[in-house]
Amino acid sequence: MKITRVSEETAFKNPHKIQAKKIFGSPDAEVIHMTLNPGESLLSHKTPVDVFFYVLEGEPTIEIGDEREKVYADSIIESPADIPHRVYNESETTARFLVVKLPKSK
């Protein structure tokens, strides 16, 4: 059994300049734990694979293509490959979410 403690993982540098930790990786999938403090956001970008976001905490706003909506903990939001997407934290509390890429980007 392999157990990953997110709090003990080291964040990696990323173009979004936010706290991001790769917590799972295999040839088939990748999971990244992201934290957005109030006022932080991801840059708009596309991925060559399908992605879904699982909101752990907070009330981030997710933009996929021309759709934008505030979401809440225990929500899963699907983002198809090659569609611009972005996550904002316009609230006054921290937002934490998982980004799951299927299959893993090459």
N, C-alpha and C positions, 0 to 999 in steps of 0.2 A: 504494500500500500504506500502510495506517495501522498504526503500531505503538504500543501503549500500554505504558508501563513502570509497573507497579503501584507500585513503590517511589517513583516520582516524582509519583504522583497525590496530591491533597489529600483527606484524610478529610472527610466531611460530618457535621454534627450530626444526631443521630438520637435517638429516644426511648429506645433501649437503652443509650445512653451508652457505646458501644464503638467501636473503630476500624472504620469502614466506608467503602469507596471505590467510587464508581460507575465501573466500568471499561469499560462498553459500554452504549450506549443506541440504540435505533432504534424506529420505530413498532411493530415486531413483538416485540421482546424487550428485556430489561434484565438486565445482569449486575453484581452487587455483590460485591466482595471484602471479606470480614469476617475480623477477627482477634479471637479471644477469649483473653485471658490467663487463667492459672489462677484459678478462682473466679468468672469473669465468665459472664454468660448473656444471652440475648435475653429480652425480656419475651414472655409468651404473647400471640399475636396471630393474626388471620386475614388472608388476602389474597384479593381478589376474583378472582384468576387462579391457575392451576396454578403451582407452584414446584418446582424440584428443587435439592438441595444437592449439591455435589461437594466432597468433603473432600480438601484438598491436603496437610495436615499435622496431626498430633496425633490425639487420640482423644476427640472431643466426644461428648456424649450428645444424641441428638435425640428429641424428643417430638412426636408427631403424633397428635392426638386422644387416645385412651387408651393408645396404644402408646409405649413408651420403650425406646431401645436405644443402647448405646455403639457407635460406628462408627469406622472406621479410614481412613487415606489410601487414595485411589483407589476410594472408595465413592461411589455416587450414590444419593440417597434422595429419593423422590418424595413430594410433599405436595400433595394436591388442593386446589382452591379452596375457600374458606369453612370449612376445618377448622382449629381452633386448633393452632398449632405453636410450638415453642420449641427453642433449642439451648443446652446447658450445657457448660461446660468444668470438669468436676470432677477433671481430672487435674492433674499438677504441671508440665505443659509447655504451650506455646502451641499453640492450634488455629487453623488457617486454612482457610477454605472459601469457595466461590463460591455465591452465591444467584442462580439463574437464573429469571426470571419470564417466562412464556409464555402469552398475549401480555403485553406490558408493561402494568402497572397504569396506569389513567388518573387 
